[in-house]
Amino acid sequence: MNPSPAARSPVLSWTTVVPVLAAIVLTLAWGRTLPTSFVAVIALLLAGAVLAAVHHAEVVAHRVGEPFGSLVLAVAVTVIEVALIVTLMISGAGAVETLARDTVFAAVILTCNGIVGLSILVGSWGKSVVSFQAEGSRAAFATVATLTTLGLVVPTFTTSRPGPVFTPAQLAFAAVTALALYGLFVALQTGRHRDYFLPVTAEGALVEADQHATPPSAGAAFRSLALLFIALVDVVGDAKLVSPTIERAVVAVGLPLSVVGVLIAMLILLPETFAALRAARRGRTQISLNLAFGSAMASIGLTIPTIAVASIWLTVPLHLGLDPMHIVLFALTCVVTVLTIIPGRANLLQAGVHLAILAAYVFLAIVP
């Protein structure tokens, strides 16, 4: 019998020490101008926090089972990300008008193309196809597409105010709709239709749990949950600390500042990416898709309502509407993703198509 992830982790293991150390460094460095050498240390701690977050997410997932485990990681990192977005918006840092839009859209493209494409690539590398549940994946992506359209596409075409801006009433409607749809999806995912989001074998049989590992105790799971939260705070906070260095490097080589937002979004999504790839490598592509679509859904479903409340204190208009180029990329993402998930099976070609769209998004951020 193989030991569970929790059983292999002593109290003073690196998965405990690194998140705590990164949190201490984050507290000491926050709000300060950092030398390059110190930024390098923070970058190393960021990488360690990402790996620790994945480990603790797997411990929690092993205790509570799927799809709760994927939901914990997706919601936890999104809550911290949203808090960072709102803090930056209220403080007036960066391009406040487009900060929420750019961050949320980057999350949608990176998850629906990056995480999905890489997961299919890793899962199908040694075999012809990967299998997953089309019912759950269709429901998840339908929610993502609806939330993205209502929150980020519709503002481009409204006429009550000039520009891609919602009126207060329109923003309130979008916020309530986003929160209601996200809450409904989570209720169905963890309740009536939980079976739709469990991994399956190539023959379509459900895989409830790892039969060769003993679930961790409740105490170990709670410790991992606390350390997961600390590690995710480290990831998002350290990403904020290294962003000025990234921004200076981007400006030095003559790239658009929009590249900075893409790079920061990539850093913040590293825990979900690593967790999805590890699940795909073990033949659990459904968990990878749960993480991808769940992260995109949580990003929109929690960000739009939060900035609707924060807009009471903000004195600048919020530009939520996407530009035409990004609308085209989102439409292409919708078509390709639907064609990928409808059969419940995917191969290297689908992986390549998703990664090509991701590459186009990154390239066009560099060369708009």
N, C-alpha and C positions, 0 to 999 in steps of 0.2 A: 504493500500500500504506500503510495507516495504522500509525503506530508503536504499539508495545505500551505498557501503562501504565508499565513500568519505564523504557522509553526516553525518556519524557517527563519523568522525574523526575531533576533534577540532584542531586548529593550534598547540597547545602545548600538543598534545596527546603523548603517549609513542612511537607511530609509527614515530613521528617526532623527539622527544628528543633522543631516543636511537641511531638511526643511526648517528646523529650529535655528540653525546657524544662519541660513539665508534670511529668515525673518529678523534676526538681530541686526544683521548687516543692512537690511532694507530700512529698518527703523533709524539706524545711525546715519544712513546716507540720504534719506528722503529730504528733498528741498535744498540740497547742497550742490554746489558745482564740483563735479568729480573729475580727477585726473584720469588720463587714459588707462594707466595701469590698474586703477581701482575699478574702472569699468570692465576690464578684462576679468577681474576676480568675480564681479557680479555676473558676468556672462557665464562663467563656469558654474556658479551657484544656481543660475537659472537653468542650466542643463541638468544639474543634479536634482533640482526641484521638480522638473518635468518627469524625470524617471521615477522619483519618489511618489509623485502624484499618481502615475500609472500603477505602481505597485499597490498603493493603498486603495485605489479605486477597485482593483481586482480582488483585494481582500474583502472589501465591503460587498462587492458584487457576488462573491462566493457565499457570503453569509445570507444576503437577502434574495439572491437568485435574479434571473433575468425576467422581464426587462428592467427591473428596479435598479440594477447595478449601472446600466448604461444611463439611466435617467439621473441618478445621483451625480455622476461625473459631469454630464451635459449641463444640468441646472446649476451645479455649484460653480463651475467656471464662468457661466454666463452671469450669475448674480454678481460676482466680483467684477467682471468686465463692465457690466452696466453701471455699477457703483463708480468705477473709474471714469467712464464716459461722462456721467452726470457731474462728477467732481471737476473734471476738466472744463466742461461747458459752463458751470457756474463761476469758475475761476477765470474764465475768458481765455484759456490757453488754446493756442492753435487756431485753426479755422472753425470757430464755434458753429457757424451756420451749417456746415456740411459734415461735421464730425460724426454725428450719430448715423447719418445716411451712409457715409463711406465705410464706417466700421461694420455696420450690419450687412451691407451688400458684400463686402469682402468676406465676411463669415459665410454668407450663402454660397458664393462661388467657390471658396476654398473647401467647404464641406461637401457640397453636392458634386463637385468635380474632382477636387484634390483628394479628399479622404475616400470618396467612393471609387475613384479611378485607381488609387494606390492599393486599396483593399482588394479590389477585383484582380489587380495585377499580381499581388502577393499570393492571393488564394488560388489563382488559376495557373501559377507559374509551373508547378510540377504536375498538373493534370489539365484535362481539356476544358472543363467548366467548373464554376462554383454554383452552389444552390442556396436559395434563400426563399423566404415566404413572400410571394407577390402581394397577398392581401394586405399584410402589415406595411410593407414598403410603399405600396400605392397610397394607402391612407396617410402615411407620414408625409410623403412628398406632396400629395394634394394639399395638405395643410400648409406646408412650407410655401408652395406656389401661391396659394390664396393669400397668406399673410404678407408675402413679399409684394404681390401685386397691389393689394389694398394699401399697404404702408409706404411703398417706395415707387410704384409705377403710377398709380392714380394721381398723386399730387402734381405730376408733370402736366396733366391734362385738365385739372380743375381751373375754373375761370373766375371764381369769386375774388381771388387775389392774384396780382401779377407774379409770375415766377413760379417755381416748383414749391409752393408754400400752401399748407393747409390753413383754413380759417380755424379759430378756436373750436367751433362746433364740429368741423370735419375732423380735426385732430382728436377730439373727444370720442367721436364715433369710431375712428380707426383704433384708438386705444382700447375701448370697451370690446370691440370685435376681436382684436388680437388676443386680449386676455381670456375672453370667453372661448374662442376656438382652441387656444392652447390648453386651457383647463379641461375642456371636453376631450381633447385628444389624450391627455395624460390619464383622465379617468377611465377611458376605454382601453388604453394601453396596459394599465395596471389592474384592470378589473374584468369586464365582460369579455373583451377580446385579447386577453393576455397571450393566448396561444398563438396569435398571429405574429408575435414579435419574438418568439423563441427560435433558436437555431435549429436547422434541420440537416439531416444527412442527405447524401446524393439521391437516396431513394425516397426522400420526403418525410422520413420519420422524425418526430420531435426529439430534441436533445434537451432534457430538462436540466441536467447538472452534470458535473464531472464525477463520474462513478468511481474514480480512483483517488479522490482526495477527500479528506475529512474537513467539513466546514469549520471555520474558525469559531471560537467562542464569542458570546455576545460582548464580553469585555474587550477582546482583541479587535472585534469589528468596530466598537465605539472609539477605541484608540486610533484605529486607522482612519475613521471618519474625521476625527479631529485633526490628525496629521494631514489628511487629504485637503481639508480646508486651509490649513497653514501653507501647504505646498502650493495651492492654487493662488493664494494671496501673494506668495513669493513670485510666482510666474508672472502674474499681471503687474505687480509692483516693480519687479526687476525689468520687465519689458518697458515700463514707463521710464525707468532710470537710464536705460541704454538708448532710449529713443533720441535724445539730443545728439549723442555721438553718431548714431545712424543718420540723423538729419544732416549733420555737418559733412559726413562722408558722401551722402547723396548730392548735396549742393556742390561739393568739391569736384565731383566728376560730371557735373552738369545735368543731372537727371531731374525730372519734375518732382516736386514735393509730395505728389500723390503716391509715389513709390514708398514713402515712409509709412503711410497708413497700411499698405499691403504687407510690408515687412513686420510691422507690429502685430497685425492680425495673425500672421503666420506664427509668430512667437507665442501669442496667447492660445492658439489652437493646438500647440504641440502636445499637450497631455492627451486630448482626444485622438489626435493623429497616431501617436504611439500606441495607445490602447486599442484603436481600431486595427492597426497593422498586426499587433500581437494576436488579436482574435482571429483575423483572417489567416494568419499563419497556422493556427490550430484548426482551421476548417470551419470557423464559426462566422461566416460572412454576414449573417443576419445581425449579429451583435455589432459588427462594423457599420452596417447601414443604420442601425438604431442610433449609434453614436453620431454619425454624420447628419442624418436628418433631424435627430433630436437637438443637436447643437445649433443648427440653423434655425429650427423652430423656436427654441428657447431664446435665441438672440433677438429675434423679431418680437416674439410674444411678450418678452419682458422689457425690451428697450423702448418700444413705442409707448406703452402705458407710463413708463417711468419718465420719459422726457415730456409726455403730456402734462404730468404733474409739475416737473421742473420748469416747464415753460412759463409757469406763473411768476417765477422769479427772474427768468431770462429776459433781457431787454433787446435781443436781436432776433430776427426771424429765423425759423428753422427750415432749411432747405432739405426737404425729404425726397423730392422727386429726382429720379435718375435721369441722366442725360441720354440722348438717343443711342449712343454707342453701347452703353451698359444695358439699356433695354433690349437691344438686339442680342447681346450675349446672354442675358437672362432668358429670353425667349428660346434661344438655341439650347440652353441648359435644360429648360423644361421639356422640349421635344426629345432630346437625347436621353434624359433620365427616364421619361415615361417608356421609351422603347427599350431601355435597359431592364427596368424592373417588371414589366408586364409578363415576360415568360417565366420569371422566377429562376432563371439561369443566365449566367453571363460568362464571357470568355475574354481573352486578351484583346480582341478587337474593341469591345466596349470600353475596356480599361484605357486603351490608346485614345479613343475618341474623347472621353472625359478629360484625360490629361492634356489633350490638344486644346480643348476649350480653356482649361486652366492656364496653359502656356500663352494662349492668345490674350487672356485677361492681364497676365503679368507683363507681357510684351507691350500691350497697348497702354499700360500704366507708365511704362518707360518711354514709349514713343507714341503719345496720344494722337 
